[in-house]
Amino acid sequence: MNETTDQQLAAFRKSIDNIDAALIHILAERFRITQAVGEYKAKNRLPPADPARETKQIARLRALAVEADLDPEFSEALLRFIIDEVIRHHRKARGD
């Protein structure tokens, strides 16, 4: 590799690092909000999961993934992972 290639690779990596940091902060904010939802659900004796909403969200985000030229299977798997973690937290808030 030459110096120009190394600089280009470093620039790509810096952008990736910035995006990764943003993703972590966005996920942290999402989990802060879903934690509040879990507490609300526990207080109001609502079920920890909402399968109808989950289905709508997955369909909506799959469509967004297609628009963004992102693999919808990947986006669904990622969202499912996040939803499952949120439900686990909601069950914990209820004492399940």
MARFIFI-831866 format. One record per residue (C-alpha): residue number from 1; residue in three letters; chain; z, x, y. Coordinates in Angstrom, 3 decimals, always signed. Each point is the difference from the previous one (the first is absolute). Layout:
BEGIN
NODE    k    r  c        c3        c1        c2
NODE  NUM  Ala  A         Z         X         Y
...
//
This chain:
BEGIN
NODE    k    r  c        c3        c1        c2
NODE    1  Met  A    +0.000    +0.000    +0.000
NODE    2  Asn  A    -0.640    +1.095    +3.522
NODE    3  Glu  A    +2.171    -0.477    +3.070
NODE    4  Thr  A    -1.896    -3.126    +1.118
NODE    5  Thr  A    +0.491    -1.625    -3.400
NODE    6  Asp  A    +3.695    +0.886    +0.028
NODE    7  Gln  A    +0.379    -1.532    +3.473
NODE    8  Gln  A    -1.809    -3.158    -1.090
NODE    9  Leu  A    +2.145    -0.284    -3.123
NODE   10  Ala  A    +3.141    +0.535    +2.076
NODE   11  Ala  A    -1.113    -2.745    +2.409
NODE   12  Phe  A    -0.633    -2.404    -2.876
NODE   13  Arg  A    +3.396    +0.793    -1.479
NODE   14  Lys  A    +1.741    -0.474    +3.345
NODE   15  Ser  A    -1.597    -3.452    +0.298
NODE   16  Ile  A    +1.072    -0.868    -3.541
NODE   17  Asp  A    +3.553    +1.158    +0.744
NODE   18  Asn  A    +0.099    -2.182    +3.130
NODE   19  Ile  A    -1.268    -3.024    -1.924
NODE   20  Asp  A    +2.540    +0.601    -2.790
NODE   21  Ala  A    +2.806    +0.127    +2.579
NODE   22  Ala  A    -1.240    -3.241    +1.563
NODE   23  Leu  A    -0.120    -1.668    -3.429
NODE   24  Ile  A    +3.617    +0.972    -0.672
NODE   25  His  A    +1.132    -1.402    +3.349
NODE   26  Ile  A    -1.964    -3.213    -0.528
NODE   27  Leu  A    +1.456    -0.439    -3.497
NODE   28  Ala  A    +3.506    +0.641    +1.334
NODE   29  Glu  A    -0.496    -2.703    +2.648
NODE   30  Arg  A    -1.417    -2.388    -2.594
NODE   31  Phe  A    +3.024    +0.531    -2.236
NODE   32  Arg  A    +2.406    -0.504    +2.917
NODE   33  Ile  A    -1.606    -3.392    +0.613
NODE   34  Thr  A    -0.113    -0.973    -3.677
NODE   35  Gln  A    +3.657    +0.994    -0.310
NODE   36  Ala  A    +0.797    -2.526    +2.736
NODE   37  Val  A    -2.101    -2.560    -1.876
NODE   38  Gly  A    +1.968    +0.728    -3.173
NODE   39  Glu  A    +3.299    -0.476    +1.801
NODE   40  Tyr  A    -1.274    -3.265    +1.484
NODE   41  Lys  A    -1.150    -1.210    -3.407
NODE   42  Ala  A    +3.336    +0.919    -1.587
NODE   43  Lys  A    +1.959    -1.742    +2.765
NODE   44  Asn  A    -2.138    -3.131    -0.316
NODE   45  Arg  A    -0.142    +0.094    -3.809
NODE   46  Leu  A    -3.760    +0.389    -0.076
NODE   47  Pro  A    -1.721    +1.658    -2.977
NODE   48  Pro  A    -0.652    +3.727    +0.360
NODE   49  Ala  A    -3.698    -0.383    -0.848
NODE   50  Asp  A    -2.670    -2.271    +1.456
NODE   51  Pro  A    -2.935    +0.125    -2.448
NODE   52  Ala  A    -2.223    -2.251    +2.144
NODE   53  Arg  A    +0.404    +2.285    +3.035
NODE   54  Glu  A    -0.516    +3.087    -2.147
NODE   55  Thr  A    -3.286    -1.426    -1.311
NODE   56  Lys  A    -1.183    -0.780    +3.539
NODE   57  Gln  A    +1.023    +3.434    +1.264
NODE   58  Ile  A    -1.758    +1.806    -2.823
NODE   59  Ala  A    -3.199    -1.989    +0.581
NODE   60  Arg  A    +0.184    +0.629    +3.753
NODE   61  Leu  A    +0.601    +3.714    -0.398
NODE   62  Arg  A    -2.686    +0.363    -2.669
NODE   63  Ala  A    -2.461    -1.513    +2.489
NODE   64  Leu  A    +1.215    +2.379    +2.717
NODE   65  Ala  A    -0.425    +2.903    -2.414
NODE   66  Val  A    -3.597    -0.989    -0.677
NODE   67  Glu  A    -0.653    -0.219    +3.759
NODE   68  Ala  A    +1.574    +3.445    +0.441
NODE   69  Asp  A    -2.041    +1.482    -2.855
NODE   70  Leu  A    +3.141    +0.593    -2.070
NODE   71  Asp  A    +0.167    -0.742    -3.704
NODE   72  Pro  A    +1.562    -3.487    -0.256
NODE   73  Glu  A    +1.445    +0.831    -3.426
NODE   74  Phe  A    +1.852    +2.941    +1.521
NODE   75  Ser  A    +1.213    -2.075    +2.944
NODE   76  Glu  A    +1.230    -2.738    -2.319
NODE   77  Ala  A    +1.838    +2.494    -2.201
NODE   78  Leu  A    +1.649    +1.539    +3.064
NODE   79  Leu  A    +0.968    -3.395    +1.389
NODE   80  Arg  A    +1.310    -1.141    -3.386
NODE   81  Phe  A    +2.170    +3.129    -0.159
NODE   82  Ile  A    +1.400    -0.744    +3.468
NODE   83  Ile  A    +0.549    -3.703    -0.758
NODE   84  Asp  A    +1.805    +0.819    -3.249
NODE   85  Glu  A    +2.305    +2.364    +1.871
NODE   86  Val  A    +0.694    -2.636    +2.668
NODE   87  Ile  A    +0.834    -2.599    -2.666
NODE   88  Arg  A    +2.339    +2.487    -1.664
NODE   89  His  A    +1.802    +0.427    +3.342
NODE   90  His  A    +0.138    -3.778    +0.500
NODE   91  Arg  A    +1.549    -0.481    -3.434
NODE   92  Lys  A    +2.529    +2.693    +0.786
NODE   93  Ala  A    +0.876    -1.771    +3.282
NODE   94  Arg  A    +0.721    -3.158    -2.012
NODE   95  Gly  A    +2.127    +1.913    -2.459
NODE   96  Asp  A    -2.413    -0.589    -2.903
//
